[in-house]
Amino acid sequence: MEVIEKIIEYRKSDGEWRLYPIGDTHLGIKNCTENDLQKTVQEISQDKRAIWIGMGDYGEFITPNDKRWDAQVTADWLKDQDNIAEDQTKYICNLLSPIKDKCIGLLSGNHEDSIRRYLKVNVQKNICERLELNNLGYSCWVRLRFWRKNSNEHHVYKCVFTHGSGWAITPGAKMNRLQRFMNSFDARIYGMGHMHDIITHTIPYLELSDANNIRQKERVGAVTGCWFKTYAQGVASSYGEKRGYPPTSLGCPVFTINPGNDMVRVHG
């Protein structure tokens, strides 16, 4: 588990900052909704107060010698079966490069981990090195430290992110997995990927300040969505369709942070 700190200078007039968890994009197959992903990348690039973190599973990274391989669902741009890992790596880096300066770092997902373990191709390392981003492993702590310009005032937000695991399918099972994750770490913001859904959860709690004032705060968490479409018309059946998985929630939630009034929120 990795730990990273990011310092952000802000003005009191800035208002909210937005944190996007981008993951489970599965670039390299036709079920990836690339146009929607590109719109989110553009949205982040044009937002002066946007930051993001990579949640893993950026590419499909399934090769012809893998039992999950199906040439019929492979993206049209992925033509060379002898160079699948490299071609997907280049494609991912090209798509994300416009917003690399806004990135906290990149988590690894099970698809990156599988190709590393079985084919000895470390695509996670390659993507991080080419984009010059922090490799955050499979899960990480992030300390967001907001420093107010021309002042000693600062606010710290501890965050925990993981790619996630397991085969939870029902909303209740996914919520239980998110709640267990949130109960295991002392943070304000929690993000969990892998489950191809957008589920948000807020836990209010009371805090006693150094001046003996009782204040209410919130812990916010989310299952962080995906850009993988389980059912797509005119495309060969995905592995999700063959297994009868429910339709996915496309896109990602957004965490909002207002250091001026010390508020955090999550929007699905």
N, C-alpha and C positions, 0 to 999 in steps of 0.2 A: 504494500500500500504506500503510495507516494504522498508527499506533502509539498504544497507550493503556496507562495504568498504573492499576491498581485496588488500593487499600490495604484490607486486611481485618484488623481487630483480632481476636485470638483468645486464649483461655486454654489453658494446657497440658492441662487436663482435657477440652478440646473433642473431641479425637480427630480423626476424619476430616471433611474438607469435601468436598462433592460438586459437581462441575461438569457440567452437562447441556448438550450441544450440540443445540439444537432447530432443525431446518430441514427443507426439502423436505416441507412440510405440504400444499401444493397445495390450500389451502382454496378452495372455489368450484366443485369438481366432486364428483360422487357417489362417486368412488373414494377420496376422503379419509376416513380413519377418524377422524372428529371425536371420537367418544366416547373412543377411546384417547388422543387428544391432550389432551382435557379432563382425563382422569385424571392424565396426566403434569403438567399445569399445577397441578392440585390437590396432587399429591405435592410439587412444588417449593414451593408456597405454604405448606405445613404443615411443611416441613423447615427448621429454624432455621439449618442449616449448608449450605444449598443455594444455588448461584449458577448462572447459565446464560448462554449466548451464542447469538444467532440466526445460523443458518447459510445463510439465503437461501431463495428460492422459497417464501415464506409463502403466496402466493396463486397461482392458475393464471394469471390476468391475460391470458387469451386472449379476443379480441373477435370479433364476427361477421364482420369483414372479414379475419380471419386464416385461412389455409388449414387450420390445425389446429382451428378451431372446430367443435364438434359440440353442438348444443342438447340432444341426448339425454343427454349426460353432465354437463350443467350442474347444479349443486346446486339443490335445490328452493327454497332461500331467495334465490337470485339470480334475481329475476324481471324486473328492468328492464334490457333489453339496451342501453338508451341511457346507462346509468350504471354499467357493470360495474366499472370501476376504482375508483370511489368507494365503491360498495357493498361490494366485497371489502376495501378499506382499512378501512372502519368495522368490518366483521366481525372482521378480524384484530386490530385495536386493542382491541376489546371482549373478545376471547378472551384476549389476552395481558396486559391491564391488571392483573389480580390479582397478577402476578409481575414487573411492570416494575421495582420497587425492588430486585429481586435480579439484574437483568440487567447484564452488562458492556457490551453494545452489540449492534447488528444488522449482520451482513454482508448484502450484496445478492447475489441469485442471477441466473441467466440469464433467468428469467421477469420479474423486476423490470426487468432491463436491456433486455429486448426491447421492453416496452411504453414505456419511456422513449425509446428510440431511434426507434421507428417511429411512435408516436402522441404523443410529447412529453408524456407524463404521468409525472411523477417520483413513483411510488408509494412508492419507498424513502424518499425525503426526507419525504414526507407522513406515513408510518408513524412514522418516527423523531421527527419534530417533535411529533406528537400524543401519543406515549408518553413524550416527553422523554428519549429515549435517544440514545446516541452512534451516529452513522452510520459504520460501519467499512469501507465500500467493499466491494470484491470479496474482498480478503484483508487480513489484519492481523497485527501483533504485539500480544500482550498480556503485560504484565509484572504478575504477581500478587505483591504484596508483603504478606506476613503479618507483622504486628507483634504481638508478645506484650504483652498489657496489663500496665502497671506495670513495664515492662522495656525495655531497649535491644535485646533479642533480636529479630531479624527474619530471615525466609527469603524468598528471591525465586525465583519460578518463571516462566521465559520460556515463552510459548506462541505457537504459530503456527496460524492458522485460515484456511481458504479455502473458498469455495463449491465450487470444483472445476470440471472440464470433461471433455469427451471422451465416448466411447461404449463404454468398457470394459464387457464383459458377463460374462466368465468370472471366477471367483474369483481365478485366477492373475493375470489382467490388472489386476484391481482392486487386488490386493496390490502388484503392481509399481508401479502409479501412486502408491499410498500410500508405498511405500518410497522412491521417487524424491523425493517431497515431503519426507520426513523427512531424507533425505540432503542436502538443499539448504539447510537452516536449522539453526542452533545453538539448540536449545530442549529443554525437558523434555517438553512436551505438544504434540501435533499433532492437528488435526482437519480432515477433508476431507469435503465433502458431495457432492451431485449424483448419486452413483452408486446411490442407493436400496438400500443394503446396509449391514450392520453387520459390519465386519471390524476386528479389533484386532491390534496389533503392539507388541511390547516389545523394546527393544534394551538389554541390560545393558552397562555400561561402567565402567571403573575411573578413579578420580580421586585425585590426590595432594593432601592438605590442606596448609595452611600449616605445620602441625605435623609434616609428613612422615609422616602416616598414610595408608595406602592404603584407600580406601573404594569400595565398589560402589554405583552408582546405576543408574537406569533412565531411558531415554527411552520414552515411550508415545505411540502414535498410534492413530487410528481413522478408518474411514469411518463417517459419523455417522448412517446410517439414514434413515428417512422415515416419513411417514404416508399414503403413496399406495399403494393396493392395485391391483396390475396386473390381477388377475382377480377380479371381483366378480359373484356370482350375482344375477340379476334386474336387472342394470344393463347398458346398452349398452356394447359393447366399448371399452375405453380405447385410446389410441394405443399403449400398451405391449403390450396383448394383440394388436393388429393386427400389430405388428412381431415378435411371438414372443419378447418379453423374458421372462426367468425371473421367478417370483414374488419380491416384494420382502421385505426384512427390516423389519418394522414396529417403530416406536419408535426409541430412541436408546441408544447406549452411555453410560456414566457414568464420568467421570474422578474418582478419589478422591485427595485430597491430605492428608497428615498432616504439618503443619509441625513437630509435636513431635519426630518422628523422621526428618523429611526424606524421606518416602516418597511416591512417586506410583504409581498403579495405574490400569488401565482395565478395565472389565467390559463385556462385550458383552450 
